[in-house]
Amino acid sequence: KRQVKDPSQDYSNEFRNEILDEKFRNEPVKTWLKMLFPHFDLFSLTTAYALILIVIFVIELLIWMSSRWVCITYHMGANYTPAIHRWQIHRLVFPTFLHNDLPHLLWNVFVLFAVGMNAEHYLGTVGYGVLIAASGLLGNIFTAGLRANLCQQSVGASTVIMGIIGFELLWFLYNWHKMGLSKWLYFIYFGTIFLTTVMGTWAHGHLVEFWGHLGGFIAGICIT
């Protein structure tokens, strides 16, 4: 009888007690990273994207010394519907690299590492690149066309993250019957991140773009 390999076998092995004890002694930092960010890889597209987000935010801070923040994000390509109507199409892409403040950036980078590494591991670099590009684009299209206040600016990588979460959800449901006990680790870990992100969308109202999140999530499901 052919055995179906547990798709999360390499992940669940990280949580076997006899392996964890030795790993914590020999490589404590790397082991914590593996636990917090499944399939952590320093040389990955996820890491590169996160570094770009940080560098761009530093540039925003440097410019902020001589200008208002809303002006900075506008000139750097924030999603702004009237400008998009004037064929400034770059505003459907650039917002995924900009952030409003440090907590906004830190949360998005954390969630990006938490769910992005796993998605990149199973999709490969090319497939993962297509996923984040499509999620960011569709999320910003939804934001520009459907938000209530068309004169409001919006920025953030959350459209991309919601696309990745859409992939994670379908991947999890598809492989549920093949997974061992590690499925409960996936359920708790990714479920917590998903609920926190969704609750943040409703709780902050206009500060977090609901339509952008929805568009990114739909793109993630469709691409998957």
Helices and strands as residue ranges (DSSP letters): H 9-13, H 17-26, H 28-36, H 45-64, H 69-75, H 81-85, G 89-92, G 94-97, H 102-146, H 158-175, G 176-178, H 182-204, G 205-207, H 210-223
